[in-house]
Each structure stands twice: as structure tokens, then as C-alpha cells.
Amino acid sequence: MPSDRLVHVIDDDEAVRGSVEFLLTTAGFAVAPYDSAAAFLRAAPEIAAGCIVTDVRMPEMSGLELLARLKEQSIDLPVIVITGHGDVPLAVEAMKLGAADFIEKPFDDEVLLASVEQAFDRRRDHGSRNAQDVAIQQRLAALSARERQVLDGLVAGQANKKIAFDLGISPRTVEVYRANVMTKMQAATLSDLVRMALIAGAFGHAP
């Protein structure tokens, strides 16, 4: 299997695992499927490269626990976590633990494929990270105080209603600020926004 196109798919749901494997294989990726995080970790000593796509909620060992174990074992592979709607706080925590991206179910096939491609691209273009850091810091500095407060809430995994309550504004106003933040930060998705905030070092560990 070509290591630069190998994706390790971890999901306890056989149907989901098979569907993701078929999608990635059709797109030209090599796929190694695992029915649990523990199964992947057993194989990890023999794994030299690739990208990981894992569900967050799994029995025995969750995606978050897997990320922690990968860090403990110094396994440096980009990890994309797949999460159900409403699990955004978990996904944000996953990114703080080093995940490269998170995708909410149900997801469009092209969204997952683009995320996998970007994970490999970022690994190959690691040397351009400094320029990226500077650009993100500049965008962050351009946010107004209120926009930064809304960004803080989003990165904390809070829903618009919670952010609105905490700031004493309406949920609709939060939506406006959220749209402004996405535009100013040049983020296409919430995961893009979270990743950039973490890279900027504003909210703890950057992946």
C-alpha cells in the first residue's frame, strides 16, 4: 500500500466502516479498516505512515481516548474524527488533543475526501507552517472584541444560544457575529475555525 495515500479507518459500526472504505478506495486511497481503537493500537507498532479517520463515540475506547494514547506512544499521524450532530464539544476537545479535523454526521462524501486530502497536504507542506501561523494571527487580530468573544464560545464547543445567554445578546445576533468571524478568519467550516484558533495558540494546544 502506498503510505502517502493510506487511510486507517476506525469505526465499530461495520456498515459505516464499509461505506467509508468504499468511498476512499473509489477515490484512489488505500484503506486499512479496524473495528475498534484497540485493534488499531495493536497494529500501530507496524504502521509507519498514513492518515487516520475515526469515529468519536465507540465502546471500550473512544476517539478522544485514542488520541491521548497516540500522543503517549508518539504516533504522529493526522487524525480526522467523525462526530454525530451535537457532539461538537467532543470534537473541539479532540482537536485540542491533536486531531487535524472533525466532520459532523451526516456528511457529504466530498467533505470527507477533501478533509483526507488536506490532512496529507498539510503533512507534506509542514515547512510552510510558519507563514500560515503569521496569516492566522493577523486574521485573529482583526476581530473586534465582540467577535473574539463569540469565537471563544465557538471554540469552547458552545451552542449559539449558550453564547447569546453568556453575552446578553440574541441568538440571531450571535449568528451575525459568527458569520463575520468565519469571513474574517477565512474559515469554510467550523472545524477550519477551531483549527486556526488552536494553531494561533489562543486556546491551548495546537494540533
Secondary structure as GFF3:
##gff-version 3
##sequence-region A 1 207
A	DSSP	three_ten_helix	3	5	.	.	.	ID=ss1
A	DSSP	beta_strand	6	10	.	.	.	ID=ss2
A	DSSP	alpha_helix	14	26	.	.	.	ID=ss3
A	DSSP	beta_strand	30	34	.	.	.	ID=ss4
A	DSSP	alpha_helix	37	43	.	.	.	ID=ss5
A	DSSP	three_ten_helix	44	46	.	.	.	ID=ss6
A	DSSP	beta_strand	51	55	.	.	.	ID=ss7
A	DSSP	alpha_helix	63	72	.	.	.	ID=ss8
A	DSSP	beta_strand	79	83	.	.	.	ID=ss9
A	DSSP	alpha_helix	88	96	.	.	.	ID=ss10
A	DSSP	beta_strand	101	104	.	.	.	ID=ss11
A	DSSP	alpha_helix	109	124	.	.	.	ID=ss12
A	DSSP	three_ten_helix	126	128	.	.	.	ID=ss13
A	DSSP	alpha_helix	129	141	.	.	.	ID=ss14
A	DSSP	alpha_helix	145	155	.	.	.	ID=ss15
A	DSSP	alpha_helix	160	167	.	.	.	ID=ss16
A	DSSP	alpha_helix	171	185	.	.	.	ID=ss17
A	DSSP	alpha_helix	190	199	.	.	.	ID=ss18
###
